Amino acid sequence: MMKLKMQKGFTLIELMIVVAIIGILAAIAIPNFMRFQAKSKQSEAKMSLGALGTTAEAYRAEKDTFVGTIGNATPATDLGWAPQGNTRYRYFYNATSIANTTPTSGTCDTTAAPANVGVTTDMFTAGATGDVDKDVTCDTWTYDNSRTLNNLINDVSS
């Protein structure tokens, strides 16, 4: 009877089993969490390109062109659009970077506009380049006047 009262706690094997189970669960959960977190960061590009497209459509409705014509200003500054807050992406309109859109973090090169970004009087293609998972691959998006959103380079899956 006295021996049963003195035995308290867990054996070393029981503790090792618990640690192994926690390790297996972490190995499964952490990569999934990181992937979903990166996918949620992509929503910035989707929302901002949609807003940029709406602004470009409004500009065309007023000026009958997507191309800016005010002095030496770029079409991007003619639109009067800028992303809000700290951005993860750099935005391009007519292959020109929109002012104040330097990404706050990331290691990929966001200075070049995505392929096919350009503006004519009848059409536009805007772009966004950013880093959502801090590697050398940039996440690259385009959005055009037909409201087509394309993920040219998916940084989440690479």
For each residue, the residues with C-beta under 8 A, 3 or more apart:
1: 4 5
2: 5 6
3: 6 7
4: 1 7
5: 1 2
6: 2 3
7: 3 4
8:
9:
10: 14 15
11: 14 15
12: 15 16
13: 16 17
14: 10 11 17 18
15: 10 11 12 18 19
16: 12 13 19 20
17: 13 14 20 21
18: 14 15 21 22
19: 15 16 22 23
20: 16 17 23 24
21: 17 18 24 25
22: 18 19 25 26
23: 19 20 26 27
24: 20 21 27 28
25: 21 22 28 29
26: 22 23 29 30
27: 23 24 30 31
28: 24 25 31 32
29: 25 26 32 33
30: 26 27 33 34
31: 27 28 34 35
32: 28 29 35 36
33: 29 30 36 37
34: 30 31 37 38 133
35: 31 32 38 39 156
36: 32 33 39 40
37: 33 34 40 41
38: 34 35 41 42 132 133 155 156
39: 35 36 42 43 156
40: 36 37 43
41: 37 38 44 88 132
42: 38 39 45 46 132 139 141 151 156
43: 39 40 46 47
44: 41 47 48 83 87 88 89 130
45: 42 48 49 88 89 128 130 139 141
46: 42 43 49 50 141 149
47: 43 44 50 51
48: 44 45 51 52 83 87 89 91 128
49: 45 46 52 53 91 126 127 128 141 142 143 149
50: 46 47 53 54 143 149
51: 47 48 54 55 81 83
52: 48 49 55 56 79 81 91 93 98 126 143
53: 49 50 56 57 124 126 143 144 145 147
54: 50 51 57 58
55: 51 52 58 59 79 80 81
56: 52 53 59 60 66 79 81 93 124 126 145
57: 53 54 60 61 145
58: 54 55 61 62
59: 55 56 62 63 66 68 78 79
60: 56 57 63 64 65 66
61: 57 58 64
62: 58 59
63: 59 60 69
64: 60 61 121
65: 60 69 121
66: 56 59 60 75 119 120 121 122 123 124 145
67: 75 94 119 120 121
68: 59 73 74 75 76 77 78 79 94
69: 63 65 78
70: 73 78
71:
72:
73: 68 70 77 78
74: 68 77 78 93 94 96
75: 66 67 68 78 79 93 94 96 119
76: 68 79 81 92 93 94 96 97 98 99
77: 68 73 74 80 98 99
78: 59 68 69 70 73 74 75
79: 52 55 56 59 68 75 76 93
80: 55 77
81: 51 52 55 56 76 93 98
82: 98 99 100 101
83: 44 48 51 87 89 91 98 100 101
84:
85:
86: 104
87: 44 48 83 90 91 101 102 103 104 130
88: 41 44 45 103 104 105 106 130 131 132
89: 44 45 48 83 101 103 110 128 129 130 139 141
90: 87 97 98 101 102 103 110 111 128 129 130
91: 48 49 52 83 87 97 98 101 126 127 128
92: 76 95 96 97 98 113 114 117 126 127 128 129
93: 52 56 74 75 76 79 81 96 98 117 119 124 126
94: 67 68 74 75 76 117 118 119 124
95: 92 113 117 118
96: 74 75 76 92 93 113
97: 76 90 91 92 101 111 113
98: 52 76 77 81 82 83 90 91 92 93 101
99: 76 77 82
100: 82 83
101: 82 83 87 89 90 91 97 98
102: 87 90 110
103: 87 88 89 90 106 110 130 131
104: 86 87 88
105: 88 131 134
106: 88 103 110 130 131 132 134 138
107: 131 134 135 136
108: 129 130 131 135 136 137 138 155
109: 112 138
110: 89 90 102 103 106 129 130 131 138
111: 90 97
112: 109 129
113: 92 95 96 97 117 127 129
114: 92 117 127 128 129 140 141 142 152
115: 142 152
116: 125 127 142
117: 92 93 94 95 113 114 125 126 127 142
118: 94 95 124 125
119: 66 67 75 93 94 123 124 125
120: 66 67 123 124
121: 64 65 66 67
122: 66 145
123: 66 119 120 144 145
124: 53 56 66 93 94 118 119 120 144 145
125: 116 117 118 119 142 143 144 145
126: 49 52 53 56 91 92 93 117 142 143 144
127: 49 91 92 113 114 116 117 140 141 142 143
128: 45 48 49 89 90 91 92 114 140 141 142 143
129: 89 90 92 108 110 112 113 114 138 139 140 141
130: 44 45 87 88 89 90 103 106 108 110 138 139 155
131: 88 103 105 106 107 108 110 134 135 137 138 139 155
132: 38 41 42 88 106 139 155 156
133: 34 38 155 156
134: 105 106 107 131
135: 107 108 131 155 158
136: 107 108
137: 108 131 153 155 158
138: 106 108 109 110 129 130 131 153 155
139: 42 45 89 129 130 131 132 151 153 154 155 156
140: 114 127 128 129 151 152 153 155
141: 42 45 46 49 89 114 127 128 129 149 150 151 152
142: 49 114 115 116 117 125 126 127 128 149 150 152
143: 49 50 52 53 125 126 127 128 147 148 149 150
144: 53 123 124 125 126 147 148
145: 53 56 57 66 122 123 124 125
146:
147: 53 143 144
148: 143 144
149: 46 49 50 141 142 143
150: 141 142 143
151: 42 139 140 141 154
152: 114 115 140 141 142
153: 137 138 139 140 158
154: 139 151 157 158
155: 38 108 130 131 132 133 135 137 138 139 140 158
156: 35 38 39 42 132 133 139
157: 154
158: 135 137 153 154 155
